[in-house]
């Protein structure tokens, strides 16, 4: 059971350790937008059924409840025969819907009639959402952030991974956002999460951090792809001490060619992404870069992106957004291999608080 349920908003949550499963009975679309981590989605109304009942409710609340009751009864009967057919006699589920209303009440009622000791989550998902927002606002300011800075291609994400492998507390926002945080940062096999789910994933991570120990995080913009970093978090991180990686452009170029090699497999998509730089570079430069993209000439393309876009952007933005960068601890390396990052992680941990 996730420790994220450890907030004192209802007796059901206070006793969370006694529950065997969290059951989300909202529609699939509601669940996909956000949910309590680890919850099982067993809708008592499908997306289409919920829409139909909602439309009818605007004309007649009684007729809508009558229609919805039949749908809910059929769906609960189906889930009892499928999802929950193998649950033992002493199974204890925690059940929730949007705001602790009739959907979760109906499921919990039937579960208890069978003999299971089910509990309905007071306030439902809205209680959970309030907790996430409160946690992001309060916990962000309590933690001892250490910000990994460095120009594009210097291996900040790889250093975070090496620190995590040593057992250090790390928050990889790019992994949670499913985006590398640059114009070329979209991942080939994953779309970005919804904003609410992104925030839930951050809350799940930071809720378990020990405030007496440092938490390492990469320097980020306010947005990672199309997802916004929570305001309280970005403000706390930007006020924190920094650690800066320095590597030669040649080493960074090799790193990027290794890390982004897949971009050469789809030159049309790469050229389209570069179009987002229109207005940031002159037309001739953009045309040249898109030509290299179509030719799969990644060494020339990435080399100029580093020197003419990423490095100037870093110089303009980082000192402005991270005031402690001027006094940052410095990591000097031209070796960006996995072994090198293990050594750098050890060096970072050796720094005094």
C-alpha distance (Angstrom), angle and dihedral (degrees) to the residues before:
residue distance angle dihedral
X1 . . .
X2 3.78 . .
X3 3.79 115.9 .
X4 3.80 86.6 -137.1
X5 3.81 87.8 87.0
X6 3.80 90.5 68.4
X7 3.78 98.2 107.9
X8 3.78 125.0 113.8
X9 3.80 102.3 -122.1
X10 3.79 101.4 113.4
X11 3.77 139.8 5.3
X12 3.81 88.9 -111.6
X13 3.77 90.7 61.8
X14 3.78 93.6 44.2
X15 3.82 87.6 58.3
X16 3.79 95.5 43.0
X17 3.81 94.7 126.5
X18 3.80 88.6 66.1
X19 3.82 93.2 59.7
X20 3.77 121.2 94.4
X21 3.80 98.2 -160.1
X22 3.79 142.7 7.6
X23 3.80 112.1 -132.4
X24 3.81 120.0 -161.9
X25 3.82 108.5 -162.4
X26 3.82 96.0 -177.4
X27 3.79 122.1 114.4
X28 3.82 119.9 -79.3
X29 3.82 92.1 -106.6
X30 3.81 91.7 53.8
X31 3.79 90.5 47.4
X32 3.81 92.9 48.7
X33 3.79 91.6 54.0
X34 3.80 92.6 55.2
X35 3.80 141.6 -35.8
X36 3.77 143.2 166.3
X37 3.83 106.3 -73.9
X38 3.78 112.0 -100.9
X39 3.82 94.5 19.4
X40 3.80 120.1 141.8
X41 3.81 113.9 -131.8
X42 3.81 111.9 -135.0
X43 3.82 105.9 159.1
X44 3.77 118.5 -150.6
X45 3.82 86.4 -165.6
X46 3.80 124.5 31.4
X47 3.79 120.3 -135.5
X48 3.80 90.2 -99.5
X49 3.81 93.7 46.5
X50 3.78 92.3 48.4
X51 3.79 90.3 51.4
X52 3.79 91.9 48.6
X53 3.80 93.2 49.5
X54 3.80 91.0 46.3
X55 3.80 92.5 53.5
X56 3.79 91.6 48.8
X57 3.81 91.0 48.4
X58 3.81 90.4 64.2
X59 3.81 87.9 62.3
X60 3.80 102.5 33.5
X61 3.79 127.7 2.5
X62 3.80 91.1 -165.4
X63 3.81 94.6 52.8
X64 3.81 90.3 45.3
X65 3.80 92.5 52.5
X66 3.79 90.8 47.4
X67 3.80 92.5 50.3
X68 3.78 92.4 43.5
X69 3.79 93.2 48.7
X70 3.80 91.1 58.4
X71 3.78 92.3 48.1
X72 3.80 92.6 47.4
X73 3.80 92.3 48.3
X74 3.81 92.2 52.3
X75 3.78 93.1 46.2
X76 3.81 94.0 47.8
X77 3.81 89.5 49.5
X78 3.81 89.6 52.1
X79 3.81 94.1 49.2
X80 3.81 91.3 48.6
X81 3.80 88.2 57.6
X82 3.81 94.7 44.4
X83 3.81 121.1 19.5
X84 3.78 96.9 28.8
X85 3.79 102.0 29.4
X86 3.79 92.6 107.4
X87 3.81 99.2 43.5
X88 3.83 112.4 123.8
X89 3.78 126.5 -119.8
X90 3.81 94.4 -98.4
X91 3.83 96.1 47.9
X92 3.83 111.6 141.3
X93 3.82 115.1 -163.1
X94 3.80 128.6 -175.9
X95 3.81 108.0 -143.0
X96 3.79 128.7 -162.2
X97 3.81 141.9 169.9
X98 3.81 132.4 176.9
X99 3.81 99.3 -55.7
X100 3.78 106.2 -9.1
X101 3.79 94.3 -82.9
X102 3.77 138.7 136.4
X103 3.80 97.9 -50.1
X104 3.79 96.0 60.6
X105 3.80 91.4 33.6
X106 3.81 90.5 57.1
X107 3.81 93.7 48.7
X108 3.79 93.2 45.6
X109 3.82 90.7 48.4
X110 3.80 93.0 54.8
X111 3.78 92.8 43.5
X112 3.81 89.8 54.1
X113 3.81 93.0 45.2
X114 3.81 87.5 57.4
X115 3.78 90.1 52.4
X116 3.78 102.2 -100.8
X117 3.80 115.1 129.9
X118 3.80 98.2 -123.8
X119 3.79 124.7 171.8
X120 3.79 129.2 -159.5
X121 3.80 115.7 -134.2
X122 3.78 108.3 -120.0
X123 3.79 109.8 -122.8
X124 3.80 92.3 8.3
X125 3.78 121.4 -142.8
X126 3.82 91.5 -14.3
X127 3.81 88.7 64.9
X128 3.78 89.0 52.2
X129 3.79 93.1 48.3
X130 3.81 92.2 51.5
X131 3.77 89.2 52.0
X132 3.82 93.3 52.0
X133 3.80 92.1 50.8
X134 3.81 92.6 45.8
X135 3.80 91.7 48.2
X136 3.80 93.4 49.3
X137 3.80 90.0 50.9
X138 3.80 96.9 45.9
X139 3.80 106.1 31.5
X140 3.81 95.6 45.9
X141 3.79 91.0 66.0
X142 3.82 94.0 45.8
X143 3.79 98.8 56.0
X144 3.81 126.8 91.0
X145 3.79 101.2 -122.7
X146 3.81 122.9 -163.7
X147 3.79 112.7 -168.1
X148 3.81 121.5 -145.7
X149 3.82 107.8 -147.6
X150 3.77 131.8 179.4
X151 3.78 142.5 127.1
X152 3.79 120.4 -76.5
X153 3.80 111.4 -70.8
X154 3.79 95.7 23.3
X155 3.81 92.2 115.9
X156 3.80 102.9 -110.0
X157 3.81 92.8 153.3
X158 3.80 91.6 47.5
X159 3.81 89.9 52.0
X160 3.82 89.8 51.9
X161 3.80 88.9 53.0
X162 3.80 91.2 50.0
X163 3.79 90.6 50.3
X164 3.81 90.8 49.5
X165 3.81 89.6 50.3
X166 3.81 87.8 57.6
X167 3.80 90.0 55.0
X168 3.80 96.3 -102.9
X169 3.80 121.4 145.2
X170 3.81 109.4 -101.6
X171 3.79 135.5 171.6
X172 3.82 112.8 -156.1
X173 3.79 102.2 -166.9
X174 3.79 93.4 176.3
X175 3.80 91.1 57.1
X176 3.80 91.1 49.5
X177 3.82 91.1 47.0
X178 3.83 92.3 44.9
X179 3.80 90.2 -131.7
X180 3.81 136.1 101.7
X181 3.78 92.8 -134.4
X182 3.81 99.9 -117.5
X183 3.79 138.6 88.0
X184 3.82 87.6 -89.0
X185 3.78 93.4 40.4
X186 3.81 103.7 106.3
X187 3.79 111.4 114.8
X188 3.81 118.1 -123.5
X189 3.81 96.8 -133.0
X190 3.80 104.8 29.8
X191 3.76 136.3 61.6
X192 3.78 120.2 -148.6
X193 3.80 119.1 -93.1
X194 3.78 122.2 -112.6
X195 3.79 115.4 -86.5
X196 3.81 92.2 -109.4
X197 3.80 93.5 49.4
X198 3.82 90.1 47.8
X199 3.80 88.9 54.6
X200 3.81 92.1 46.2
X201 3.81 90.5 52.2
X202 3.81 90.7 50.8
X203 3.81 90.5 48.4
X204 3.79 90.9 49.7
X205 3.79 89.9 55.0
X206 3.79 100.8 43.4
X207 3.82 94.9 42.3
X208 3.78 89.2 69.3
X209 3.80 97.6 46.2
X210 3.81 120.3 113.4
X211 3.83 106.5 -123.7
X212 3.81 89.5 -151.5
X213 3.82 91.7 65.6
X214 3.82 130.7 60.6
X215 3.79 121.9 -97.9
X216 3.81 116.5 -149.5
X217 3.80 118.9 -144.7
X218 3.79 135.0 166.7
X219 3.80 120.5 -111.2
X220 3.80 105.4 -102.0
X221 3.77 140.4 178.9
X222 3.78 119.4 -114.4
X223 3.80 88.0 -97.5
X224 3.78 128.9 44.1
X225 3.76 104.0 -161.4
X226 3.80 102.9 -46.3
X227 3.81 95.4 -26.7
X228 3.80 120.8 98.2
X229 3.79 120.2 -137.4
X230 3.83 107.3 -128.6
X231 3.78 110.2 -93.7
X232 3.80 96.6 -125.7
X233 3.79 90.6 51.2
X234 3.79 96.7 47.9
X235 3.81 91.0 48.3
X236 3.81 92.9 50.1
X237 3.80 93.2 46.6
X238 3.79 93.7 47.9
X239 3.79 91.0 54.2
X240 3.81 93.1 52.0
X241 3.83 132.1 99.7
X242 3.80 115.0 -86.3
X243 3.80 137.6 -138.5
X244 3.81 114.3 -159.5
X245 3.81 127.1 -156.0
X246 3.81 117.2 -149.0
X247 3.81 120.1 -164.7
X248 3.79 133.1 158.0
X249 3.80 118.5 -99.0
X250 3.82 91.3 -114.8
X251 3.80 92.0 57.2
X252 3.80 91.4 45.6
X253 3.79 91.2 49.9
X254 3.80 91.4 52.8
X255 3.81 89.0 48.6
X256 3.82 92.6 51.7
X257 3.81 92.8 45.9
X258 3.79 88.2 54.8
X259 3.79 96.5 42.3
X260 3.82 97.2 43.1
X261 3.82 100.0 33.1
X262 3.82 90.3 122.2
X263 3.81 90.4 68.4
X264 3.79 88.8 73.9
X265 3.81 89.8 63.5
X266 3.81 92.8 68.3
X267 3.80 109.3 36.4
X268 3.82 94.5 169.6
X269 3.80 92.1 57.0
X270 3.80 91.1 44.9
X271 3.81 91.1 52.1
X272 3.81 90.0 48.8
X273 3.79 91.5 52.7
X274 3.78 90.5 51.1
X275 3.80 88.2 56.9
X276 3.81 86.7 73.9
X277 3.82 87.0 71.9
X278 3.80 90.6 66.3
X279 3.78 106.3 126.6
X280 3.80 92.4 25.0
X281 3.81 95.0 71.3
X282 3.78 131.3 25.5
X283 3.80 120.9 -90.8
X284 3.80 95.1 -108.4
X285 3.81 92.1 53.5
X286 3.79 92.7 47.8
X287 3.80 91.2 48.8
X288 3.80 90.6 50.7
X289 3.80 92.1 49.4
X290 3.78 92.7 49.0
X291 3.79 89.3 48.9
X292 3.80 90.1 54.5
X293 3.80 88.8 48.4
X294 3.82 91.2 55.5
X295 3.82 89.4 46.7
X296 3.84 90.7 49.5
X297 3.81 87.6 -124.1
X298 3.80 95.4 151.8
X299 3.84 97.2 160.3
X300 3.81 92.9 60.5
X301 3.81 92.7 39.5
X302 3.79 96.9 48.4
X303 3.80 91.9 42.6
X304 3.80 92.2 58.4
X305 3.78 93.0 39.9
X306 3.80 88.2 58.0
X307 3.80 96.5 46.2
X308 3.81 100.2 36.1
X309 3.79 104.6 31.4
X310 3.81 118.2 12.6
X311 3.82 100.2 40.0
X312 3.83 95.1 47.0
X313 3.81 89.1 45.9
X314 3.79 90.8 51.0
X315 3.80 92.0 49.0
X316 3.81 91.4 50.9
X317 3.78 100.5 43.3
X318 3.80 111.3 30.7
X319 3.80 100.3 62.5
X320 3.79 89.6 43.3
X321 3.81 94.6 50.0
X322 3.83 99.3 34.9
X323 3.81 108.5 44.8
X324 3.82 93.0 -177.3
X325 3.81 92.2 58.2
X326 3.81 90.0 92.3
X327 3.81 89.1 65.9
X328 3.79 95.9 37.1
X329 3.79 123.7 142.8
X330 3.81 107.4 -107.6
X331 3.81 126.5 -130.7
X332 3.81 111.9 -166.8
X333 3.80 117.6 -164.3
X334 3.77 141.7 137.2
X335 3.79 91.5 -174.3
X336 3.82 109.8 88.0
X337 3.79 97.0 173.8
X338 3.80 124.3 126.7
X339 3.82 90.2 -104.4
X340 3.79 90.5 52.2
X341 3.78 92.0 53.0
X342 3.78 90.9 50.9
X343 3.79 87.8 56.5
X344 3.80 91.7 45.5
X345 3.80 90.7 50.5
X346 3.80 89.5 54.3
X347 3.79 89.4 50.4
X348 3.81 91.5 50.4
X349 3.80 92.2 50.8
X350 3.80 89.9 50.7
X351 3.80 91.4 60.3
X352 3.78 113.3 106.0
X353 3.83 115.4 -112.9
